Every structure is written in structure tokens, then in C-alpha cells.
Amino acid sequence: MPNQGEIFSLMPSEYWIQAWEQAAEEDSRVAIDAEEEKYWSTYASAYDSRNPLAPYAQALMNTVYSLISPADHLLEIGPGTGGFTQLLAPYVDEITLIEPSQAMYTELCGSWPSEDGPIPKAIITKWEDAPELKTDIVFGANAFYRIRDMKASLLKMNETARRHVFLIQSVGRPFAGPLRVKKDEHVTERERAEVLSEILHELNIAHTYVTFPTQRKNGMIHDIALIHWSKR
């Protein structure tokens, strides 16, 4: 019989790592940076026309807007083509981007509205490899699927932010595949947003976890999780 207890007894941060390692065995994009960039070099230009999230997340973003200040310096992790960056730009003084894909940042620059001011500068690297920074706000939306050690990454976000951290994570297929761990013949699947929240509990970081039913471009309705904590 499969030892189901070994999976169920994993700490949330350990579950995330095991899911990442097994996903990396099945999909080279998960672990190999060159494969990920090759993918986005082909598909970045079509990203916004497929099924973007930012234009449909108004209710969620109203919560974010209520907590940020026009004087804030905001750091965004994994902005992609800049959908959320464009929403945030009018509400803060400065934005710095941590974006691993040059192809995605090129697309962001090409579609940046002139009325939103200068194009935010980007550090082209993964969050795990980003230099130590200090900002008022850390923000990331659906940007965590290639992060192996989420516990260390969340600690880094907590240390980077002076005031607030906002993490947005889609819930449920087809918009977000769950974390999946297989042991012998037994498979568990857990939503990324829930495990993110559980890792924060593991770290004793008090936070809120709120979901927003959201209708996407294709008409499908699913939940979007907003995970938020304050440093004050």
C-alpha cells in the first residue's frame, strides 16, 4: 500500500518544493531558464489577447488601491506584459520590476501607455536571484510557478517591503494548475494560493486571504486570491 502519510505530513514549504521538483521532471520550462525564455519569445506577443487577468480584477485591485500611497515605491515581481503594472502606475510614485523574461519586458515596453509616465525600469532576473532592495510595497500576480523555495522567497518579500506585500494567485484550472505531489500511486493536488497562505502561517507571518469571484475574458468565472500582509 502507498504511504499516504508521508505526503500528508509534509510541511507546506516542503510540499511546495516536492511539487516543483516533480513538475520540473515533466516540464523543462519549470527549471530551465533558457526553455522558459524560448517559450515567451514565441508567445509573449499573444499573451494579452488570450485571457489576461488584470482588466477583470477591478474589485480585487480596489482593495490594493485603498492601502497604497501616491508616495510609495512599489516593486512588482514578474510583471509579464505589464497588465497590473499599468493599473498600479497611477497610484504610486515609482515602480521597479523584477522580470525574468526579456521577451515579456520587451512586450511591456512596446505596449506601455504614454499617459502612465516613463516605462518602469526592470531588473531582468528571477526573484530568487534579485539583489537586496528596500521598497514600500511588494506586489506579485501569478508569478510564482517557477519558484522552487517559496519559503525563502516569501521571507525575502517580507524583508524587502517596508509597508505592504500583496500576492495575487488565480485559483483552479484552467487558469492555475494546482500543486501536485505523487508518492507511489497516490497523488495529492493542492491549490497554490492555499499553500502560499499555509507557508506564511509556517513562517508566523500574519496575513489576510480573501478570494474574489472573477469573470474572465472567455466568460468563465473563478476565484482570484488576494494574500496581503502589512509590516506596520
N, CA and C of each residue as an Amber inpcrd file, in Angstrom:
protein
   696
   0.8430000  -1.1930000   0.0000000   0.0000000   0.0000000   0.0000000
   0.8770000   1.2410000   0.0000000   0.4910000   2.3130000  -0.7190000
   1.2700000   3.5410000  -0.7030000   1.2270000   4.2020000   0.6610000
   2.3280000   4.8360000   1.0300000   2.4230000   5.5110000   2.3140000
   1.8790000   6.9310000   2.1760000   0.5670000   7.0590000   2.3090000
  -0.0560000   8.3660000   2.1400000   0.3770000   9.3510000   3.2180000
   0.7100000   8.8310000   4.4020000   1.0770000   9.7040000   5.4960000
   2.2920000  10.5470000   5.2090000   3.2040000  10.0420000   4.3760000
   4.4030000  10.8020000   4.0590000   4.0610000  12.0990000   3.3420000
   3.0360000  12.0720000   2.4860000   2.6150000  13.2840000   1.8040000
   1.8760000  14.1970000   2.7610000   0.9440000  13.6250000   3.5150000
   0.1060000  14.4470000   4.3770000   0.8960000  15.0890000   5.5180000
   2.0320000  14.5140000   5.8890000   2.8110000  15.0520000   6.9980000
   3.8130000  16.1100000   6.5560000   3.9180000  16.3680000   5.2690000
   4.8540000  17.3690000   4.7910000   4.4600000  18.7590000   5.2790000
   5.4620000  19.5370000   5.6800000   5.2050000  20.9420000   5.9330000
   4.8230000  21.5990000   4.6050000   4.0190000  22.6780000   4.6450000
   3.6140000  23.3180000   3.3910000   4.8000000  23.7040000   2.5030000
   5.8740000  24.2230000   3.0930000   7.0500000  24.6020000   2.2950000
   7.7020000  23.3890000   1.6620000   7.6730000  22.2450000   2.3410000
   8.2260000  21.0110000   1.7800000   7.3340000  20.4890000   0.6560000
   6.0280000  20.6110000   0.8490000   5.0940000  20.1790000  -0.1980000
   5.3310000  20.9800000  -1.4690000   5.5300000  22.3010000  -1.3250000
   5.7670000  23.1620000  -2.4920000   7.0170000  22.7030000  -3.2460000
   8.0960000  22.4220000  -2.5020000   9.3520000  22.0000000  -3.1410000
   9.1770000  20.6600000  -3.8540000   8.5180000  19.7200000  -3.2100000
   8.3260000  18.4260000  -3.8670000   7.4850000  18.5730000  -5.1260000
   6.4460000  19.3980000  -5.0630000   5.6130000  19.6240000  -6.2480000
   6.4340000  20.2620000  -7.3650000   7.2760000  21.2300000  -7.0140000
   8.1340000  21.8810000  -8.0040000   9.0900000  20.8740000  -8.6380000
   9.7260000  20.0470000  -7.8230000  10.6990000  19.0950000  -8.3400000
  10.0430000  18.0670000  -9.2670000   8.8520000  17.6250000  -8.9160000
   8.1610000  16.6660000  -9.7880000   7.6780000  17.3330000 -11.0640000
   7.2220000  18.5840000 -10.9630000   6.8090000  19.3090000 -12.1650000
   7.9970000  19.5420000 -13.0880000   9.1720000  19.8030000 -12.5120000
  10.3700000  20.0450000 -13.3100000  10.7780000  18.8080000 -14.1050000
  10.4790000  17.6360000 -13.5690000  10.7890000  16.4070000 -14.2890000
   9.9030000  16.2330000 -15.5200000   8.7070000  16.8150000 -15.4740000
   7.7480000  16.6660000 -16.5660000   7.7790000  17.8160000 -17.5580000
   8.2260000  18.9930000 -17.1200000   8.1960000  20.1910000 -17.9680000
   9.5100000  20.9380000 -17.8070000  10.3110000  20.9820000 -18.8540000
  11.6300000  21.6090000 -18.7690000  11.5530000  23.0980000 -18.4810000
  10.4230000  23.7440000 -18.7990000  10.2820000  25.1750000 -18.5440000
  10.3480000  25.5060000 -17.0590000   9.9510000  24.5690000 -16.2170000
   9.8940000  24.8500000 -14.7870000  11.2780000  25.1660000 -14.2340000
  12.2930000  24.4110000 -14.6520000  13.6170000  24.5360000 -14.0500000
  14.6590000  25.1640000 -14.9560000  14.4580000  25.1090000 -16.2620000
  15.4960000  25.5580000 -17.1890000  15.1230000  26.9360000 -17.7250000
  15.8870000  27.9300000 -17.3430000  15.5790000  29.3170000 -17.7010000
  15.5390000  29.5150000 -19.2110000  16.4540000  28.8810000 -19.9290000
  16.5090000  29.0560000 -21.3780000  15.2500000  28.5210000 -22.0580000
  14.6870000  27.4520000 -21.5250000  13.4460000  26.9030000 -22.0810000
  12.2690000  27.8280000 -21.8250000  12.2340000  28.4160000 -20.6500000
  11.1680000  29.3660000 -20.3310000  11.2420000  30.5880000 -21.2420000
  12.4580000  31.0940000 -21.4520000  12.6120000  32.2680000 -22.3070000
  12.2940000  31.9450000 -23.7610000  12.6490000  30.7540000 -24.2020000
  12.3090000  30.3210000 -25.5540000  10.7900000  30.3290000 -25.7460000
  10.0760000  29.8550000 -24.7320000   8.6070000  29.8300000 -24.8040000
   8.0580000  31.2440000 -24.9350000   8.5050000  32.1580000 -24.0840000
   7.9520000  33.5060000 -24.1040000   8.4130000  34.3000000 -25.3220000
   9.5430000  33.9570000 -25.8720000   9.9800000  34.6110000 -27.1060000
   8.9920000  34.3570000 -28.2360000   8.3000000  33.2220000 -28.1650000
   7.2960000  32.8710000 -29.1700000   5.9160000  33.4110000 -28.8170000
   5.5620000  33.3890000 -27.5230000   4.1700000  33.6300000 -27.1380000
   3.9180000  34.9500000 -26.3990000   4.9500000  35.7080000 -26.0730000
   4.7310000  36.9500000 -25.3190000   3.8100000  37.9100000 -26.0550000
   3.9570000  37.9960000 -27.3720000   3.1730000  38.9730000 -28.1410000
   1.6870000  38.6400000 -28.1500000   1.3370000  37.3810000 -27.8930000
  -0.0690000  36.9710000 -27.9000000  -0.6610000  36.8780000 -26.5030000
   0.1280000  37.1530000 -25.4980000  -0.3050000  36.9330000 -24.1120000
  -1.5460000  37.7440000 -23.7680000  -1.5400000  39.0250000 -24.0820000
  -2.6470000  39.8960000 -23.6790000  -3.9300000  39.6320000 -24.4430000
  -3.8380000  39.0130000 -25.5960000  -5.0400000  38.7450000 -26.3790000
  -5.6920000  37.4240000 -26.0000000  -5.0070000  36.6050000 -25.2440000
  -5.5500000  35.2880000 -24.8970000  -6.5950000  35.4060000 -23.7850000
  -6.1480000  35.5200000 -22.5710000  -7.0990000  35.6020000 -21.4580000
  -6.4550000  36.3230000 -20.2840000  -6.1540000  37.6000000 -20.4330000
  -5.4610000  38.3230000 -19.3600000  -6.3370000  38.4760000 -18.1270000
  -5.7020000  38.6290000 -16.9810000  -6.4300000  38.7790000 -15.7220000
  -6.6350000  40.2340000 -15.3320000  -5.6140000  41.0630000 -15.5040000
  -5.6450000  42.4170000 -14.9480000  -6.8980000  43.2190000 -15.3020000
  -7.3900000  43.1980000 -16.5470000  -8.5630000  44.0200000 -16.8780000
  -9.8450000  43.5940000 -16.1590000  -9.8390000  42.4130000 -15.5440000
 -11.0610000  41.8710000 -14.9350000 -10.9590000  41.7820000 -13.4070000
  -9.9280000  42.4080000 -12.8470000  -9.6700000  42.2640000 -11.4110000
  -9.9640000  43.5490000 -10.6400000 -10.9490000  44.3240000 -11.0920000
 -11.1980000  45.6360000 -10.5020000 -11.5430000  45.5560000  -9.0190000
 -12.4060000  44.6260000  -8.6360000 -12.8100000  44.5380000  -7.2340000
 -11.6190000  44.2260000  -6.3430000 -10.7870000  43.3100000  -6.7740000
  -9.5910000  42.9690000  -6.0160000  -8.6390000  44.1650000  -5.9310000
  -8.4340000  44.8390000  -7.0630000  -7.4880000  45.9440000  -7.0810000
  -7.9710000  47.1250000  -6.2520000  -9.2720000  47.2850000  -6.0940000
  -9.7750000  48.3530000  -5.2270000  -9.2590000  48.1840000  -3.7960000
  -9.1320000  46.9340000  -3.3530000  -8.5640000  46.6770000  -2.0270000
  -7.1050000  47.1140000  -1.9760000  -6.3600000  46.8030000  -3.0220000
  -4.9540000  47.2060000  -3.0850000  -4.8400000  48.7270000  -3.0860000
  -5.6400000  49.3810000  -3.9300000  -5.5710000  50.8460000  -4.0350000
  -5.8280000  51.5220000  -2.6920000  -6.6960000  50.9310000  -1.8900000
  -7.0580000  51.5570000  -0.6130000  -5.9130000  51.5400000   0.3940000
  -4.8870000  50.7510000   0.1310000  -3.8110000  50.5820000   1.0990000
  -2.4660000  51.1320000   0.6360000  -2.3880000  51.5730000  -0.6270000
  -1.1290000  52.1240000  -1.1170000  -1.2220000  53.6390000  -1.2020000
  -0.0620000  54.2790000  -1.2950000   0.0230000  55.7420000  -1.2060000
   0.6830000  56.3130000  -2.4540000   0.3050000  57.5370000  -2.8650000
   0.9580000  58.1780000  -4.0190000   2.4580000  58.3780000  -3.8420000
   2.9570000  58.2990000  -2.6190000   4.3960000  58.4700000  -2.3750000
   5.1580000  57.1480000  -2.3870000   4.4500000  56.0490000  -2.5570000
   5.0800000  54.7380000  -2.4220000   5.9940000  54.3850000  -3.5920000
   7.0560000  53.6690000  -3.2740000   7.8800000  52.9630000  -4.2570000
   7.4300000  51.5090000  -4.2280000   6.9840000  51.0150000  -5.3560000
   6.4320000  49.6640000  -5.4470000   7.3640000  48.7810000  -6.2660000
   7.5950000  47.5850000  -5.7870000   8.3620000  46.5840000  -6.5190000
   7.4030000  45.4850000  -6.9570000   7.3770000  45.2260000  -8.2650000
   6.4980000  44.1810000  -8.7870000   7.3330000  42.9970000  -9.2440000
   6.9550000  41.8250000  -8.7700000   7.6250000  40.5770000  -9.1340000
   6.8870000  39.9550000 -10.3190000   7.6090000  39.7060000 -11.3980000
   7.0370000  39.0190000 -12.5480000   5.9010000  39.7600000 -13.2050000
   6.1010000  40.9930000 -13.6730000   5.0040000  41.7590000 -14.2750000
   4.5530000  41.2380000 -15.6250000   5.3620000  40.4120000 -16.2730000
   4.9780000  39.9230000 -17.6000000   4.8370000  41.0680000 -18.5820000
   3.6840000  41.1400000 -19.2370000   3.4570000  42.1990000 -20.2250000
   2.9680000  43.4990000 -19.5960000   2.8080000  43.5260000 -18.2900000
   2.5400000  44.7870000 -17.6010000   1.0900000  45.1290000 -17.3620000
   0.1940000  44.1560000 -17.4190000  -1.2220000  44.4510000 -17.1830000
  -1.4710000  45.0660000 -15.8230000  -0.9500000  44.4580000 -14.7740000
  -1.1220000  45.0090000 -13.4330000  -0.2420000  46.2400000 -13.2240000
   0.9120000  46.2730000 -13.8700000   1.7970000  47.4400000 -13.7560000
   1.0670000  48.6980000 -14.2060000   0.3410000  48.5940000 -15.3080000
  -0.4090000  49.7490000 -15.8180000  -1.5110000  50.1730000 -14.8560000
  -2.1300000  49.2020000 -14.1720000  -3.1590000  49.5440000 -13.1970000
  -2.5590000  50.2460000 -11.9810000  -1.3660000  49.8480000 -11.5910000
  -0.7480000  50.3660000 -10.3730000  -0.0790000  51.7220000 -10.5710000
   0.4110000  51.9800000 -11.7760000   1.2380000  53.1640000 -12.0320000
   0.6030000  54.4830000 -11.5710000  -0.7140000  54.7070000 -11.7780000
  -1.2890000  55.9910000 -11.3560000  -1.3790000  56.1710000  -9.8420000
  -1.1680000  55.0870000  -9.0740000  -1.4060000  55.1380000  -7.6360000
  -0.1310000  55.2070000  -6.8050000   1.0450000  55.1170000  -7.4520000
   2.3000000  55.1360000  -6.7140000   3.2760000  56.1040000  -7.3790000
   4.3360000  56.4070000  -6.6730000   5.3190000  57.3550000  -7.1940000
   6.3060000  56.6910000  -8.1530000   6.6800000  55.4510000  -7.8430000
   7.7210000  54.7780000  -8.6270000   7.4900000  53.2780000  -8.5980000
   7.8090000  52.6070000  -9.7050000   7.7090000  51.1510000  -9.7970000
   9.0430000  50.5960000 -10.2830000   9.5070000  49.5680000  -9.6090000
  10.6550000  48.7870000 -10.0640000  10.1640000  47.3760000 -10.3550000
  10.6280000  46.8020000 -11.4520000  10.1810000  45.4840000 -11.8800000
  11.2960000  44.4540000 -11.7220000  10.9270000  43.2860000 -11.2470000
  11.8080000  42.1220000 -11.2730000  11.1770000  41.1400000 -12.2460000
  11.7450000  41.0330000 -13.4370000  11.1490000  40.2380000 -14.5100000
  12.2060000  39.3050000 -15.1110000  11.9920000  38.0050000 -15.0270000
  13.0000000  37.0770000 -15.5470000  13.0490000  36.9800000 -17.0610000
  11.9900000  37.3910000 -17.7470000  11.9190000  37.2080000 -19.1990000
  12.1580000  38.5150000 -19.9430000  13.2190000  38.5650000 -20.7360000
  13.4730000  39.7380000 -21.5650000  12.3730000  39.8990000 -22.6080000
  11.8520000  38.7920000 -23.1210000  10.7940000  38.8580000 -24.1320000
   9.5310000  39.5030000 -23.5660000   9.1870000  39.1620000 -22.3430000
   7.9990000  39.7470000 -21.7250000   8.2120000  41.2320000 -21.4320000
   9.3960000  41.5960000 -20.9750000   9.6540000  43.0060000 -20.6910000
   9.6520000  43.8230000 -21.9800000  10.1640000  43.2740000 -23.0550000
  10.1190000  43.9600000 -24.3500000   8.6750000  44.2230000 -24.7620000
   7.7980000  43.2430000 -24.5200000   6.3750000  43.4080000 -24.8310000
   5.7640000  44.4870000 -23.9400000   6.1260000  44.5050000 -22.6690000
   5.6390000  45.5390000 -21.7450000   6.0310000  46.9230000 -22.2450000
   7.2810000  47.0720000 -22.6410000   7.7610000  48.3840000 -23.1090000
   7.0150000  48.8260000 -24.3570000   6.7380000  47.8870000 -25.2470000
   6.0810000  48.2220000 -26.5030000   4.6310000  48.6140000 -26.3630000
   3.9950000  48.1920000 -25.2680000   2.5700000  48.4860000 -25.0840000
   2.3120000  49.4780000 -23.9550000   3.3700000  50.1040000 -23.4290000
   3.2110000  50.9940000 -22.2790000   2.5250000  52.2890000 -22.7020000
   1.4090000  52.6650000 -22.0570000   0.7150000  53.9130000 -22.4260000
   1.5220000  55.1480000 -22.0220000   1.6480000  56.0990000 -22.9080000
   2.4340000  57.2920000 -22.6140000   1.8520000  58.0750000 -21.4430000
   0.5290000  57.9970000 -21.2520000  -0.0870000  58.7550000 -20.1670000
   0.2650000  58.1920000 -18.7900000   0.8190000  56.9880000 -18.7440000
   1.2170000  56.4020000 -17.4650000   2.6280000  56.8080000 -17.0490000
   3.2500000  57.7060000 -17.8120000   4.5760000  58.1790000 -17.4500000
   5.6710000  57.2940000 -18.0020000   6.8820000  57.4540000 -17.4980000
   8.0140000  56.6660000 -18.0000000   7.8140000  55.1680000 -17.7870000
   8.3490000  54.3910000 -18.7050000   8.2890000  52.9390000 -18.5620000
   9.0920000  52.5270000 -17.3350000   8.5260000  51.7440000 -16.4240000
   9.2940000  51.3100000 -15.2440000  10.5350000  50.5220000 -15.6460000
  11.6080000  50.7780000 -14.9320000  12.8320000  50.0330000 -15.1870000
  12.7220000  48.6250000 -14.6170000  13.3670000  47.6930000 -15.3080000
  13.3100000  46.3020000 -14.8780000  14.7050000  45.7690000 -14.6060000
  14.7800000  44.9180000 -13.5940000  15.9570000  44.0930000 -13.3730000
  15.6110000  42.7300000 -13.9540000  16.3150000  42.3230000 -14.9940000
  15.9780000  41.0830000 -15.6850000  16.6430000  39.9210000 -14.9520000
  15.8890000  39.3570000 -14.0530000  16.3760000  38.2390000 -13.2570000
  15.1950000  37.5890000 -12.5520000  15.4100000  36.4140000 -12.0160000
  14.3950000  35.7610000 -11.1980000  14.3750000  36.3890000  -9.8060000
  13.2190000  36.3230000  -9.1550000  13.0960000  36.8900000  -7.8200000
  14.1340000  36.2840000  -6.8660000  14.3730000  35.0020000  -6.9780000
  15.3320000  34.3480000  -6.0960000  16.7340000  34.9330000  -6.2460000
  17.0550000  35.4380000  -7.4370000  18.3910000  35.9590000  -7.7120000
  18.4730000  37.4790000  -7.6540000  17.3570000  38.1370000  -7.3710000
  17.3270000  39.6050000  -7.3700000  18.1840000  40.1550000  -6.2400000
  18.8050000  41.3170000  -6.4680000  19.6140000  41.9320000  -5.4060000
  18.7270000  42.3680000  -4.2470000  19.3360000  42.5840000  -3.1090000
  18.5960000  43.0730000  -1.9470000  18.1140000  44.4930000  -2.2130000
  16.8270000  44.7100000  -2.0070000  16.2130000  46.0080000  -2.2390000
  15.3280000  46.3600000  -1.0550000  15.0020000  47.6330000  -0.9220000
  14.0210000  48.0780000   0.0490000  12.9910000  48.9310000  -0.6710000
  11.7160000  48.5500000  -0.5730000  10.6360000  49.3030000  -1.1890000
   9.4730000  49.3770000  -0.2050000   8.5450000  50.2770000  -0.4940000
   7.3740000  50.3730000   0.3790000   6.4280000  49.1920000   0.1730000
   6.2210000  48.8260000  -1.0890000   5.2280000  47.8150000  -1.4480000
   5.8900000  46.7340000  -2.2810000   5.5620000  45.4810000  -2.0040000
   5.9030000  44.3560000  -2.8830000   4.5960000  43.7950000  -3.4240000
   4.5590000  43.5810000  -4.7300000   3.3430000  43.1240000  -5.4050000
   3.7340000  42.0460000  -6.4100000   2.9300000  40.9960000  -6.4890000
   3.1490000  39.9620000  -7.4990000   1.8470000  39.2740000  -7.8380000
   1.6430000  38.9860000  -9.1150000   0.3980000  38.3420000  -9.5600000
   0.7260000  37.1460000 -10.4460000   0.3470000  35.9720000  -9.9900000
   0.5290000  34.7300000 -10.7510000   1.9690000  34.5740000 -11.2490000
   2.9130000  34.9230000 -10.3740000   4.3180000  34.9680000 -10.7930000
   5.1850000  33.9750000 -10.0350000   4.5820000  32.9190000  -9.4950000
   5.3030000  32.0900000  -8.5340000   5.5190000  30.6460000  -9.0010000
   5.0890000  30.3180000 -10.2040000   5.0700000  28.9160000 -10.6180000
   6.4600000  28.3280000 -10.8570000   7.4750000  29.1820000 -11.0480000
   8.8270000  28.6680000 -11.2700000   9.7130000  28.8070000 -10.0240000
   9.1570000  29.2710000  -8.9380000   9.9350000  29.4210000  -7.7050000
   9.9740000  28.0800000  -6.9780000  11.1700000  27.5970000  -6.7170000
  11.3170000  26.3070000  -6.0420000  11.1450000  26.4530000  -4.5300000
  11.8970000  27.3580000  -3.9220000  11.8700000  27.5100000  -2.4670000
  10.9780000  28.7020000  -2.1200000   9.6940000  28.4330000  -1.9670000
   8.7580000  29.5200000  -1.7190000   8.9100000  30.0880000  -0.3150000
   9.3330000  29.2840000   0.6170000   9.5320000  29.7860000   1.9770000
  10.5930000  30.8760000   1.9830000  11.7290000  30.6240000   1.3520000
  12.7890000  31.6290000   1.2820000  12.3410000  32.8540000   0.4940000
  11.5480000  32.6220000  -0.5590000  11.0950000  33.7440000  -1.3840000
  10.1200000  34.6300000  -0.6350000   9.2410000  34.0370000   0.1650000
   8.3150000  34.8310000   0.9620000   9.0550000  35.6220000   2.0420000
  10.0520000  35.0160000   2.6330000  10.8650000  35.7430000   3.6130000
  11.5480000  36.9370000   2.9560000  12.0300000  36.7480000   1.7380000
  12.6810000  37.8380000   1.0150000  11.6930000  38.9570000   0.7120000
  10.4630000  38.6070000   0.3360000   9.4320000  39.6290000   0.1180000
   9.1620000  40.3910000   1.4050000   9.0680000  39.6600000   2.5030000
   8.7830000  40.2870000   3.7940000   9.8960000  41.2450000   4.1990000
  11.1370000  40.8640000   3.9180000  12.2710000  41.7130000   4.2700000
  12.3890000  42.9180000   3.3400000  11.9010000  42.7830000   2.1040000
  12.0130000  43.8560000   1.1190000  11.0090000  44.9630000   1.3740000
   9.7940000  44.6000000   1.8010000   8.7040000  45.5720000   1.9330000
   8.7850000  46.3430000   3.2510000   8.6010000  47.6470000   3.1590000
   8.5020000  48.4790000   4.3580000   7.0760000  48.5150000   4.8920000
   6.0780000  48.4140000   3.9860000   4.6880000  48.6410000   4.4090000
   3.7590000  47.4660000   4.0970000   3.6960000  47.0380000   2.8570000
   2.7150000  46.0230000   2.4940000   3.2860000  45.0390000   1.4700000
   2.7700000  43.8140000   1.5250000   3.0060000  42.8090000   0.4800000
   1.6490000  42.3440000  -0.0200000   1.4690000  42.3390000  -1.3580000
   0.2410000  41.8670000  -1.9940000   0.6050000  40.7670000  -2.9890000
   0.0110000  39.5960000  -2.8050000   0.2180000  38.4880000  -3.7310000
  -1.1350000  38.0750000  -4.2900000  -1.2100000  37.9990000  -5.6110000
  -2.4350000  37.5910000  -6.2890000  -2.1850000  36.2320000  -6.9400000
  -3.1020000  35.3120000  -6.7120000  -2.9510000  33.9800000  -7.2840000
  -4.3000000  33.4570000  -7.7690000  -4.3770000  33.1510000  -9.0610000
  -5.5880000  32.5280000  -9.6020000  -5.7930000  31.1630000  -8.9580000
  -7.0520000  30.7810000  -8.8350000  -7.4040000  29.5210000  -8.1840000
  -8.1570000  28.6550000  -9.1800000  -7.6810000  27.4520000  -9.3870000
  -8.4250000  26.4830000 -10.1810000  -8.0860000  26.4770000 -11.6610000
  -8.1950000  25.3000000 -12.2280000  -7.9910000  25.1370000 -13.6550000
  -9.1020000  25.8460000 -14.4210000  -8.8670000  26.2910000 -15.6400000
  -7.6390000  26.1750000 -16.4300000  -6.6730000  27.3270000 -16.2020000
  -6.9910000  28.2230000 -15.2700000  -6.1870000  29.4300000 -15.1140000
  -4.9700000  29.2130000 -14.2200000  -5.0320000  28.2410000 -13.3460000
  -3.8940000  27.9410000 -12.4730000  -3.9100000  26.4600000 -12.1410000
  -2.9140000  25.7550000 -12.6250000  -2.8000000  24.3490000 -12.2750000
  -2.4040000  24.2050000 -10.8150000  -2.9660000  23.2430000 -10.1080000
  -2.6280000  23.0600000  -8.6960000  -1.2340000  22.4730000  -8.5270000
  -0.7230000  22.5850000  -7.3280000   0.4900000  21.8530000  -6.9720000
   0.1350000  20.3770000  -6.8630000   1.0140000  19.5370000  -7.3660000
   0.7000000  18.1060000  -7.4560000   1.9050000  17.3070000  -6.9570000
   1.6520000  16.4220000  -5.9990000   2.7150000  15.5710000  -5.4660000
   2.2670000  14.1210000  -5.5620000   3.1440000  13.2950000  -6.1250000
   2.8550000  11.8700000  -6.2620000   3.8160000  11.0720000  -5.4050000
   3.2670000  10.1460000  -4.6460000   4.0520000   9.2170000  -3.8470000
   3.5290000   7.8270000  -4.1130000   4.3790000   6.9700000  -4.7130000
   3.9360000   5.6690000  -5.1640000   2.7690000   5.8580000  -6.1310000
   1.6070000   5.3550000  -5.8130000   0.4540000   5.5070000  -6.7060000
  -0.5340000   6.5410000  -6.2010000  -0.1770000   7.2060000  -5.1310000
  -1.0920000   8.1790000  -4.5380000  -0.7030000   9.5850000  -4.9730000
  -1.6900000  10.3790000  -5.3810000  -1.4500000  11.7420000  -5.8430000
  -2.2960000  12.7060000  -5.0160000  -1.6700000  13.8010000  -4.5730000
  -2.4380000  14.8710000  -3.9490000  -2.3080000  16.1170000  -4.8150000
  -3.3680000  16.8940000  -4.8440000  -3.3610000  18.1750000  -5.5350000
  -3.8490000  19.2460000  -4.5770000  -3.1260000  20.3810000  -4.5480000
  -3.4950000  21.4650000  -3.6550000  -3.3560000  22.7740000  -4.3980000
  -4.2790000  23.6930000  -4.1630000  -4.2410000  24.9840000  -4.8310000
  -3.0330000  25.7880000  -4.3590000  -2.3700000  26.4360000  -5.3050000
  -1.1790000  27.2160000  -4.9970000  -1.4750000  28.2980000  -3.9560000
  -2.6060000  28.9810000  -4.1240000  -2.9300000  30.0710000  -3.2040000
  -3.0330000  29.5670000  -1.7730000  -3.6360000  28.4110000  -1.5800000
  -3.7980000  27.8740000  -0.2350000  -2.4530000  27.5000000   0.3720000
  -1.5740000  26.9240000  -0.4310000  -0.2580000  26.5450000   0.0930000
   0.5810000  27.7870000   0.3760000   0.4690000  28.8240000  -0.4560000
   1.1460000  30.0790000  -0.1560000   0.7390000  30.5940000   1.2270000
  -0.5610000  30.5870000   1.4790000  -1.0600000  31.0460000   2.7750000
  -0.5390000  30.1700000   3.9100000  -0.4990000  28.8690000   3.6790000
  -0.0360000  27.9580000   4.7280000   1.4580000  28.1380000   5.0070000
   2.2440000  28.4440000   3.9850000   3.6660000  28.7010000   4.2180000
   3.8320000  29.9710000   5.0530000   3.0090000  30.9710000   4.8010000
   3.0600000  32.1830000   5.6290000   2.7110000  31.8580000   7.0820000
   1.7330000  30.9750000   7.2920000   1.4360000  30.5350000   8.6590000
   2.6480000  29.8200000   9.2520000   3.2990000  28.9950000   8.4400000
   4.5040000  28.2910000   8.8760000   5.5750000  29.2880000   9.3310000
   5.6400000  30.4320000   8.6640000   6.6140000  31.4760000   8.9860000
   6.1320000  32.4270000  10.0820000   4.9180000  32.1970000  10.5750000
   4.3220000  33.0810000  11.5840000   4.1580000  34.5070000  11.0780000
   3.8320000  34.6370000   9.7830000   3.5430000  35.9410000   9.1990000
   2.0230000  36.0910000   9.1160000   1.4810000  36.9600000   9.9480000
   0.0400000  37.1810000   9.9490000  -0.3730000  37.8600000   8.6430000
  -1.4600000  37.3810000   8.0490000  -1.8780000  37.8840000   6.7430000
  -3.3680000  37.6520000   6.5590000  -3.9130000  38.2950000   5.5350000
  -5.2960000  38.0330000   5.1460000  -5.3040000  37.2590000   3.8390000
  -6.3290000  36.4450000   3.6870000  -6.5200000  35.6370000   2.4770000
  -7.9810000  35.8140000   2.0660000  -8.1860000  36.5220000   0.9770000
  -9.5460000  36.8170000   0.5170000  -9.6530000  36.4090000  -0.9470000
 -10.7710000  35.7930000  -1.3210000 -10.9730000  35.4250000  -2.7210000
 -12.0620000  36.2840000  -3.3550000 -11.8730000  36.5610000  -4.6390000
 -12.7890000  37.3930000  -5.4110000 -13.2700000  36.5970000  -6.6210000
 -14.5670000  36.2690000  -6.6910000 -15.0760000  35.6300000  -7.9090000
 -14.8880000  36.5800000  -9.0940000 -14.2930000  36.0840000 -10.1420000
 -13.9010000  36.9490000 -11.2590000 -14.2950000  36.3090000 -12.5850000
 -14.9740000  37.0760000 -13.4170000 -15.3290000  36.5930000 -14.7500000
 -14.2470000  37.0080000 -15.7310000 -13.6810000  36.0420000 -16.4160000
 -12.5820000  36.3090000 -17.3300000 -13.1020000  36.6050000 -18.7360000
 -12.1720000  36.9120000 -19.6230000 -12.4910000  37.2950000 -21.0000000
 -13.3220000  36.2420000 -21.7180000 -13.0620000  34.9720000 -21.4330000
 -13.7910000  33.8910000 -22.1010000 -15.1270000  33.5750000 -21.4340000
 -15.4950000  34.3630000 -20.4140000 -16.7830000  34.1740000 -19.7400000
 -16.7360000  33.2810000 -18.5270000 -15.6650000  32.5520000 -18.3310000
 -15.5710000  31.6540000 -17.1770000 -15.3950000  32.4570000 -15.8940000
 -16.0050000  31.9810000 -14.8310000 -15.8910000  32.6110000 -13.5220000
 -15.0780000  31.6980000 -12.6110000 -14.0890000  32.2760000 -11.9640000
 -13.3120000  31.5100000 -10.9920000 -12.7910000  32.4740000  -9.9360000
 -12.2150000  31.9180000  -8.8720000 -11.7360000  32.7470000  -7.7680000
 -10.3240000  33.2550000  -8.0430000 -10.0890000  34.4790000  -7.5820000
  -8.7500000  35.0490000  -7.5300000  -8.4570000  35.3340000  -6.0610000
  -7.3560000  34.8010000  -5.5670000  -6.9860000  35.0210000  -4.1630000
  -6.0920000  36.2360000  -4.0360000  -6.3830000  37.0600000  -3.0410000
  -5.5020000  38.1590000  -2.6580000  -4.9520000  37.8390000  -1.2750000
  -3.6370000  37.6660000  -1.2250000  -2.9420000  37.3980000   0.0290000
  -2.1780000  38.6740000   0.3880000  -2.4410000  39.1960000   1.5640000
  -1.8740000  40.5060000   1.9330000  -1.3980000  40.4970000   3.3690000
  -0.2470000  41.1110000   3.5940000   0.1540000  41.4000000   4.9600000
   0.8210000  42.7710000   5.0480000   0.7100000  43.3400000   6.2150000
   1.2370000  44.6640000   6.4810000   2.4480000  44.5630000   7.3930000
   3.4060000  45.4670000   7.1960000   4.5950000  45.4880000   8.0480000
   4.4240000  46.4350000   9.2280000   3.2810000  47.1300000   9.3120000
   3.0680000  48.0710000  10.4150000   1.8260000  47.6790000  11.1960000
